[in-house]
């Protein structure tokens, strides 16, 4: 199954999950944005920068109790699981990109808790050639900064996500969930759990 790092929708507030088509506005909405042709050319010449967020819910003492994973349908009708993800815009801080994609994918009432200077728990490299790393994107070489993001509000997925499913840490790290994840993101979930001291 071909898996891709998501492209933004052609709206000014691009989605992290985005469409598989990769459409982009020609001009106007965002002066730092690329047309489809420019994006394809850039992908052939350089890695693209992404942020990815694993939403979590915590108890009163800050211990992670649930991991949020998105369910979506591909254009071929396949059901896959993924996480919040999207490109960083030119001139945008990592924190702003992270906040924008969490809000775009989980809705404006998710209320993510981001520190002033968020630090990724890992850097994932997606390659178009399978087997170079644990992560694969058949269109491009992408470098992704991955974060664990606590959310305190109501999550109502938007864009092409059908729902957000809340798993216990044990369920999220299972082989069954990893098999449903696209692009090697099951490995990313397990790295997040290990970073949180929850991988058993």
RODO-2510 file (C-alpha; in nm, 4 decimals, decimal comma):
residues 200
     n   res          X          Y          Z
     1     x     0,0000     0,0000     0,0000
     2     x     0,1436     0,3368    -0,1008
     3     x     0,1576     0,5743     0,1942
     4     x     0,2275     0,9427     0,1855
     5     x     0,3115     1,2167     0,4284
     6     x    -0,0059     1,4262     0,4112
     7     x    -0,0384     1,7334     0,1966
     8     x    -0,2271     2,0426     0,3043
     9     x    -0,5659     2,1285     0,1617
    10     x    -0,5751     2,4297    -0,0677
    11     x    -0,7326     2,6459     0,2023
    12     x    -0,5395     2,9314     0,3663
    13     x    -0,5422     2,7254     0,6898
    14     x    -0,3979     2,4104     0,5388
    15     x    -0,4771     2,0763     0,6958
    16     x    -0,2135     1,8458     0,8309
    17     x    -0,4012     1,5435     0,7105
    18     x    -0,4921     1,7108     0,3848
    19     x    -0,6014     1,5406     0,0697
    20     x    -0,4013     1,2791    -0,1121
    21     x    -0,4304     1,4916    -0,4259
    22     x    -0,1884     1,7594    -0,3080
    23     x    -0,3670     2,0587    -0,4586
    24     x    -0,2316     2,3993    -0,3640
    25     x    -0,3470     2,7507    -0,4380
    26     x    -0,1754     2,9271    -0,7262
    27     x    -0,1471     3,2573    -0,5411
    28     x    -0,3166     3,4993    -0,3071
    29     x    -0,4069     3,2927    -0,0005
    30     x    -0,0508     3,2555     0,1249
    31     x     0,2398     3,4292    -0,0504
    32     x     0,4807     3,1622     0,0810
    33     x     0,2763     2,8784    -0,0666
    34     x     0,3723     2,6634    -0,3654
    35     x     0,1701     2,5686    -0,6711
    36     x     0,1391     2,1984    -0,7568
    37     x     0,4213     2,2287    -1,0099
    38     x     0,6477     2,4193    -0,7698
    39     x     0,5764     2,1681    -0,4910
    40     x     0,6622     1,8735    -0,7155
    41     x     0,9865     2,0431    -0,8210
    42     x     1,0780     2,1240    -0,4593
    43     x     1,0119     1,7631    -0,3547
    44     x     1,2598     1,6414    -0,6167
    45     x     1,5310     1,8721    -0,4859
    46     x     1,5065     1,8929    -0,1067
    47     x     1,3509     1,7398     0,2052
    48     x     1,0190     1,8893     0,3193
    49     x     0,9745     1,9913     0,6849
    50     x     0,6743     1,8566     0,8765
    51     x     0,5444     1,8544     1,2317
    52     x     0,3549     1,5568     1,3726
    53     x     0,1576     1,5507     1,6953
    54     x     0,0345     1,2603     1,9027
    55     x    -0,2581     1,3930     2,1064
    56     x    -0,2859     1,2585     2,4594
    57     x    -0,5169     1,2932     2,7581
    58     x    -0,3715     1,2987     3,1078
    59     x    -0,5035     1,2464     3,4587
    60     x    -0,4815     1,5062     3,7365
    61     x    -0,1187     1,4230     3,8091
    62     x    -0,0090     1,4534     3,4459
    63     x     0,0152     1,0805     3,3705
    64     x    -0,0893     0,9942     3,0139
    65     x    -0,4060     0,7834     3,0215
    66     x    -0,5131     0,7899     2,6541
    67     x    -0,3501     0,8268     2,3126
    68     x    -0,5539     0,9799     2,0291
    69     x    -0,5182     0,8239     1,6834
    70     x    -0,7084     0,9426     1,3776
    71     x    -0,9064     0,7127     1,1479
    72     x    -0,9427     0,8087     0,7855
    73     x    -1,0362     0,6688     0,4480
    74     x    -0,8010     0,6861     0,1493
    75     x    -0,9253     0,7692    -0,2025
    76     x    -0,9153     0,3922    -0,2685
    77     x    -1,1563     0,3318     0,0198
    78     x    -0,8970     0,1795     0,2534
    79     x    -0,9269     0,2595     0,6226
    80     x    -0,6006     0,3665     0,7852
    81     x    -0,4915     0,5213     1,1129
    82     x    -0,2632     0,8196     1,1416
    83     x    -0,1691     1,1109     1,3645
    84     x    -0,1902     1,4885     1,3348
    85     x     0,0580     1,5923     1,0682
    86     x     0,1379     1,8705     0,8253
    87     x     0,4002     2,0906     0,6658
    88     x     0,5618     2,3946     0,8216
    89     x     0,4958     2,7121     0,6246
    90     x     0,7680     2,9538     0,5224
    91     x     0,8179     3,2066     0,8058
    92     x     0,6107     3,0031     1,0548
    93     x     0,7482     2,8952     1,3924
    94     x     0,7412     2,5266     1,4833
    95     x     0,5070     2,6078     1,7738
    96     x     0,2633     2,7930     1,5463
    97     x     0,2699     2,5125     1,2889
    98     x     0,2033     2,2558     1,5591
    99     x    -0,0860     2,4549     1,7047
   100     x    -0,2340     2,5152     1,3572
   101     x    -0,2277     2,1481     1,2603
   102     x    -0,3704     2,0286     1,5923
   103     x    -0,6554     2,2775     1,5560
   104     x    -0,7088     2,1922     1,1878
   105     x    -0,7202     1,8175     1,2495
   106     x    -0,8888     1,7985     1,5912
   107     x    -1,1085     2,1081     1,5812
   108     x    -1,0886     2,4472     1,7522
   109     x    -1,2179     2,3087     2,0844
   110     x    -0,9321     2,0570     2,1333
   111     x    -0,7393     2,3101     2,3466
   112     x    -0,3846     2,1759     2,3061
   113     x    -0,1363     2,2516     2,5842
   114     x     0,1818     2,3638     2,4103
   115     x     0,4840     2,4921     2,6004
   116     x     0,6385     2,8214     2,4843
   117     x     0,9199     2,6288     2,3164
   118     x     0,8067     2,2735     2,2380
   119     x     1,0743     2,0070     2,1987
   120     x     1,0167     1,7008     1,9781
   121     x     1,0535     1,3568     2,1316
   122     x     1,2089     1,2382     1,8033
   123     x     1,2882     1,3374     1,4461
   124     x     1,1444     1,1008     1,1851
   125     x     1,2756     1,0863     0,8293
   126     x     1,0358     0,9670     0,5594
   127     x     1,1993     0,8372     0,2411
   128     x     1,0460     0,7537    -0,0974
   129     x     1,2489     0,4307    -0,1082
   130     x     1,1104     0,1662     0,1314
   131     x     1,3545     0,0243     0,3854
   132     x     1,5844     0,3268     0,4214
   133     x     1,4173     0,4048     0,7559
   134     x     1,1122     0,2903     0,9497
   135     x     0,9110     0,5651     0,7760
   136     x     0,8023     0,5760     0,4132
   137     x     0,6439     0,8363     0,1849
   138     x     0,6392     0,7413    -0,1814
   139     x     0,6467     1,1042    -0,3029
   140     x     0,9295     1,2643    -0,1141
   141     x     1,2020     1,2831     0,1448
   142     x     1,0384     1,4489     0,4473
   143     x     1,1842     1,5378     0,7851
   144     x     0,9272     1,5408     1,0629
   145     x     0,9546     1,6782     1,4162
   146     x     0,7298     1,4618     1,6355
   147     x     0,5631     1,5893     1,9530
   148     x     0,3364     1,4555     2,2281
   149     x     0,0625     1,7145     2,2784
   150     x    -0,1827     1,7025     2,5699
   151     x    -0,5329     1,8158     2,4742
   152     x    -0,7950     1,9166     2,7285
   153     x    -1,1005     1,9967     2,5183
   154     x    -1,3402     1,8207     2,2848
   155     x    -1,1807     1,6705     1,9747
   156     x    -1,3946     1,6700     1,6612
   157     x    -1,1765     1,5690     1,3669
   158     x    -1,2008     1,7734     1,0515
   159     x    -1,0571     1,7511     0,7002
   160     x    -1,0485     1,3869     0,5799
   161     x    -1,0383     1,2282     0,9265
   162     x    -1,3465     1,0264     1,0166
   163     x    -1,2874     1,0082     1,3913
   164     x    -1,0306     1,0200     1,6657
   165     x    -1,0079     0,6977     1,8650
   166     x    -0,8715     0,7125     2,2192
   167     x    -0,6579     0,4129     2,3086
   168     x    -0,4968     0,3198     2,6375
   169     x    -0,1162     0,3293     2,6149
   170     x    -0,1107    -0,0514     2,6039
   171     x    -0,3597    -0,0616     2,3150
   172     x    -0,1814     0,2163     2,1240
   173     x     0,1473     0,0236     2,1390
   174     x    -0,0054    -0,3048     2,0226
   175     x     0,0804    -0,4844     1,6989
   176     x    -0,2842    -0,4598     1,5916
   177     x    -0,2834    -0,0787     1,6020
   178     x     0,0647    -0,0601     1,4429
   179     x    -0,0614    -0,2702     1,1505
   180     x    -0,3335    -0,0115     1,0802
   181     x    -0,0962     0,2873     1,0910
   182     x     0,0289     0,4396     0,7660
   183     x     0,3873     0,5163     0,6691
   184     x     0,5475     0,3482     0,9713
   185     x     0,3697     0,5672     1,2239
   186     x     0,3161     0,2666     1,4497
   187     x     0,6881     0,2952     1,5228
   188     x     0,6392     0,6642     1,6002
   189     x     0,3609     0,5809     1,8495
   190     x     0,5881     0,3284     2,0209
   191     x     0,8723     0,5819     2,0390
   192     x     0,6332     0,8292     2,2023
   193     x     0,5243     0,5666     2,4551
   194     x     0,8874     0,4803     2,5308
   195     x     0,9671     0,8503     2,5759
   196     x     0,6770     0,8773     2,8225
   197     x     0,7930     0,5633     3,0094
   198     x     0,4761     0,3799     2,9072
   199     x     0,6091     0,1115     2,6704
   200     x     0,5813    -0,2295     2,8313
***
